[in-house]
Each structure stands twice: as C-alpha cells, then as structure tokens.
Amino acid sequence: MIAVESAGLSDVGKKRKGNEDSLYLDDELGIYVVADGMGGHQAGEVASGLVVQTMQDYMNRIRSADAAEELVDIDQSLSKEANRLLSSIHLSNRVVYQMSNNKASYQGMGSTVAAVLFTSDTVISANVGDSPIYLIRGDEVTNLSVSHTVMAEQMALNPDADRQFGNRFAHMLTRAMGIDRTVRPDSCELVCFKGDHIVLASDGLTDKVGPEEIRDVVASNTPKDSCRKLVDMANERGGDDNITLVVLEVKKVQGKKSGIMEWISRLFK
C-alpha cells in the first residue's frame, strides 16, 4: 500500500471576483483532482464543481462493489484502476455536457481536469485541458500530463510556434470537459517511490510559478505549508487568475513492483 500526506488549497487570486476552480482530496481512496472551470455567469464554477463531484460519487460507488459493468470505454492495455479513473472522467464529461445543453445560462461551459489515483504501488495520472500534474523525484521535475492547447500542439510540430502565434494561444484549449459528448483524456501509470512529490495545479499557479520553483518549495516544506507558500507566490506576482493546487508526498510504499524497481534503480546508479 501507499501512504500519502496530502494538502490542497484554492484561492480566488487578486483579479477575479469569483473562484471557478474546484478540488477533491480523498486519502482513503487515494484519489486527488483539480478542475479549472470556464464559462460566463458562474458557469465555470458549476462545470468544475460537477467534474469533481461526479468523480467523487463514482469512485465512492465502486469502492465496495464489483463495478466492472459500470466502466466506460474499457482499455484492455490499462490496469483496472486506470480504467476506473478514466471512467470517472468520461462520466463527468457527460454530466457537464448534458447540463450545458439543458440550461441556457450554462451553454458552452467547460472545465479542465487533472487527476491522480494511487494503487498499491503505482500512481495513475489523467488529464483533459491544461492543468498540469508534476512528479517531483529528487531534483527532477516531470510533467505527467499532456497540455491540450493550441500552443502546445503547435510547438510539438514546430518548436518555434510560440514566436509565431504569441501568448493569445497559450491557453486556448483543444480539449475540455463538457464541450463535446465524448472526451479523450491522456493518462499514464508509473511505479511510485517513497519521497516522491506530486503537484496538481490550475494555470493560475503555473503561469506565475515555474516547475523548478514548485520543486524547491515542496522539497523543503510539508504539503500544507507548500500550498500556502505557492499560493502566496502566485498572488505576489499578480494573482491574475484563480489559484488552486494539491500537493502530495509519498511517505511509504509497500508493493512488489516498487521493491523490484527500487532495487534495479539502485543497481544501475
């Protein structure tokens, strides 16, 4: 099993009147979610809230039952736990999409989602949109998520695209929750080690604080203190958007995969 110390914080920032971000932490189930909503007249707040609430309800529902029949779009190449996490995202997308189409004031609303789920010795990440998921292991910072923006996709084809397009495309999403009837999350599953840190965030943080700065803060503070310090840093640098993050520190790992992989990693150092 994996023991995780977790903390989360959401702040309206310095420029916005309302907070359209939502977050969800569940140490018992080992699932953590950040969602960044979009849409006028508080619709973004509704969309992100629906995402995290639907995921929470789904994961609670399958906890004590064999819910194989509930899984959506099962991918045989993925673990059961990964399929369950992706199923919760697919279901959340449908809920937001239906609400958007049923109420005129919510039309066009959507949300990003960044989520991680711990198994006995792995961590699964999944995302839609541009809310990043950072894995901090020692001095290395790895983005486990895939940024679904016009800029990111163009830069994958042409590294100089940022010069050609400019900042206006940096947060123009190519995928979001609730915009279409179906959605395509990106996901990965990795072996987990004691001392790993994982940070999920909305772009209100990551537009102001770089990955290396985030690494340095979480490496020297508890998850709770890290949340406070990082939010303060983003606000001190303008606080232009809502700021939301979840900080996770892996305290213990007991599993066959982790033990073998840790032995191999030490062998080849």
BELZIMO-V194916 format. One record per residue. N is the residue number from 1. RES is the residue in one letter. NEAR is the number of other ideal C-beta (glycine too) atoms within 12 Angstrom. D_CENTER is the distance of its C-alpha to the mean C-alpha in Angstrom with 2 decimals. Layout:
n=[N;N]
res=[RES;RES]
near=[NEAR;NEAR]
d_center=[D_CENTER;D_CENTER]
This chain:
n=[1;2;3;4;5;6;7;8;9;10;11;12;13;14;15;16;17;18;19;20;21;22;23;24;25;26;27;28;29;30;31;32;33;34;35;36;37;38;39;40;41;42;43;44;45;46;47;48;49;50;51;52;53;54;55;56;57;58;59;60;61;62;63;64;65;66;67;68;69;70;71;72;73;74;75;76;77;78;79;80;81;82;83;84;85;86;87;88;89;90;91;92;93;94;95;96;97;98;99;100;101;102;103;104;105;106;107;108;109;110;111;112;113;114;115;116;117;118;119;120;121;122;123;124;125;126;127;128;129;130;131;132;133;134;135;136;137;138;139;140;141;142;143;144;145;146;147;148;149;150;151;152;153;154;155;156;157;158;159;160;161;162;163;164;165;166;167;168;169;170;171;172;173;174;175;176;177;178;179;180;181;182;183;184;185;186;187;188;189;190;191;192;193;194;195;196;197;198;199;200;201;202;203;204;205;206;207;208;209;210;211;212;213;214;215;216;217;218;219;220;221;222;223;224;225;226;227;228;229;230;231;232;233;234;235;236;237;238;239;240;241;242;243;244;245;246;247;248;249;250;251;252;253;254;255;256;257;258;259;260;261;262;263;264;265;266;267;268;269]
res=[M;I;A;V;E;S;A;G;L;S;D;V;G;K;K;R;K;G;N;E;D;S;L;Y;L;D;D;E;L;G;I;Y;V;V;A;D;G;M;G;G;H;Q;A;G;E;V;A;S;G;L;V;V;Q;T;M;Q;D;Y;M;N;R;I;R;S;A;D;A;A;E;E;L;V;D;I;D;Q;S;L;S;K;E;A;N;R;L;L;S;S;I;H;L;S;N;R;V;V;Y;Q;M;S;N;N;K;A;S;Y;Q;G;M;G;S;T;V;A;A;V;L;F;T;S;D;T;V;I;S;A;N;V;G;D;S;P;I;Y;L;I;R;G;D;E;V;T;N;L;S;V;S;H;T;V;M;A;E;Q;M;A;L;N;P;D;A;D;R;Q;F;G;N;R;F;A;H;M;L;T;R;A;M;G;I;D;R;T;V;R;P;D;S;C;E;L;V;C;F;K;G;D;H;I;V;L;A;S;D;G;L;T;D;K;V;G;P;E;E;I;R;D;V;V;A;S;N;T;P;K;D;S;C;R;K;L;V;D;M;A;N;E;R;G;G;D;D;N;I;T;L;V;V;L;E;V;K;K;V;Q;G;K;K;S;G;I;M;E;W;I;S;R;L;F;K]
near=[20;35;23;34;29;37;31;38;35;40;30;24;31;20;20;26;13;22;28;39;45;40;44;39;35;28;22;17;31;33;41;44;52;53;53;49;47;38;31;19;20;21;28;38;32;35;45;45;37;39;52;44;26;36;47;30;22;37;35;20;21;28;20;10;13;12;22;13;11;21;27;25;24;19;21;10;12;24;26;24;33;33;31;39;45;40;36;48;48;36;36;44;41;27;33;47;31;21;31;32;18;15;20;13;16;30;22;26;37;41;54;55;57;54;55;49;45;41;32;24;31;33;42;40;42;45;45;47;47;42;56;43;47;41;35;34;26;16;13;17;28;23;29;34;38;27;32;31;32;25;29;31;21;22;19;16;13;14;12;11;20;19;13;16;21;13;15;12;22;22;28;22;32;26;32;40;54;46;29;22;16;19;37;24;41;32;37;28;29;30;30;40;34;23;25;39;44;49;48;54;53;51;36;41;48;38;27;30;36;21;27;16;25;36;29;21;33;41;27;16;24;20;34;22;20;38;38;24;29;43;38;24;29;38;26;16;23;18;24;21;36;41;43;47;50;46;43;46;36;35;22;20;30;19;24;16;23;29;19;16;20;24;15;14;15;11;9;8;8]
d_center=[21.67;18.94;19.24;16.35;16.83;14.03;13.94;12.10;13.65;13.70;16.58;18.28;19.29;22.81;23.23;21.62;23.54;20.77;17.14;15.07;11.71;10.88;9.24;10.22;11.38;13.87;15.57;18.08;15.93;13.47;10.35;7.62;5.45;5.02;7.08;9.51;12.77;15.74;19.36;22.55;24.30;21.31;19.97;16.54;16.47;17.67;15.17;12.01;14.10;15.08;11.67;10.83;14.56;15.05;12.41;14.01;17.43;16.98;15.86;18.69;21.08;20.83;20.96;24.73;25.70;25.92;23.78;24.21;25.77;22.71;20.45;19.77;20.25;20.76;20.45;23.10;21.73;18.65;18.88;19.37;16.21;14.14;16.15;15.51;11.72;12.34;15.14;13.24;11.22;14.67;16.30;14.05;14.75;18.41;18.55;17.30;19.57;22.49;22.22;22.11;25.23;27.04;27.09;28.34;26.65;23.17;24.03;21.55;18.66;15.12;11.48;8.27;5.41;1.80;3.83;6.53;10.17;13.17;16.52;19.86;19.25;16.15;12.39;10.61;7.31;6.73;5.72;8.23;9.26;8.85;5.84;5.91;5.28;8.90;11.32;14.45;17.48;20.74;21.14;18.73;15.32;13.51;10.61;9.23;7.59;10.27;10.94;12.63;15.15;18.92;19.19;16.92;18.70;22.04;21.58;20.94;24.42;25.96;24.89;27.02;25.36;24.01;27.67;28.70;26.11;25.40;22.54;22.79;20.77;17.96;15.76;17.61;15.16;16.49;14.10;12.71;12.61;16.20;18.10;19.70;20.80;18.66;15.40;14.45;10.98;10.84;10.46;12.12;13.69;15.19;17.81;16.91;19.38;20.53;19.55;16.16;13.62;9.84;8.17;4.81;6.51;8.09;10.87;13.37;12.82;12.43;15.38;17.49;16.55;16.48;14.73;18.07;18.49;15.24;16.53;19.88;18.85;16.84;19.58;22.24;20.90;19.67;16.07;17.66;19.72;17.02;15.05;18.40;19.49;16.51;16.67;20.41;20.18;18.25;20.83;23.67;22.79;23.00;20.12;20.18;17.05;15.16;13.34;10.49;8.87;8.65;10.88;11.89;15.24;16.71;20.26;21.84;21.60;24.41;24.36;26.48;23.99;22.89;26.57;27.78;25.14;25.71;29.45;29.10;27.06;29.78;32.53;31.56;30.88]
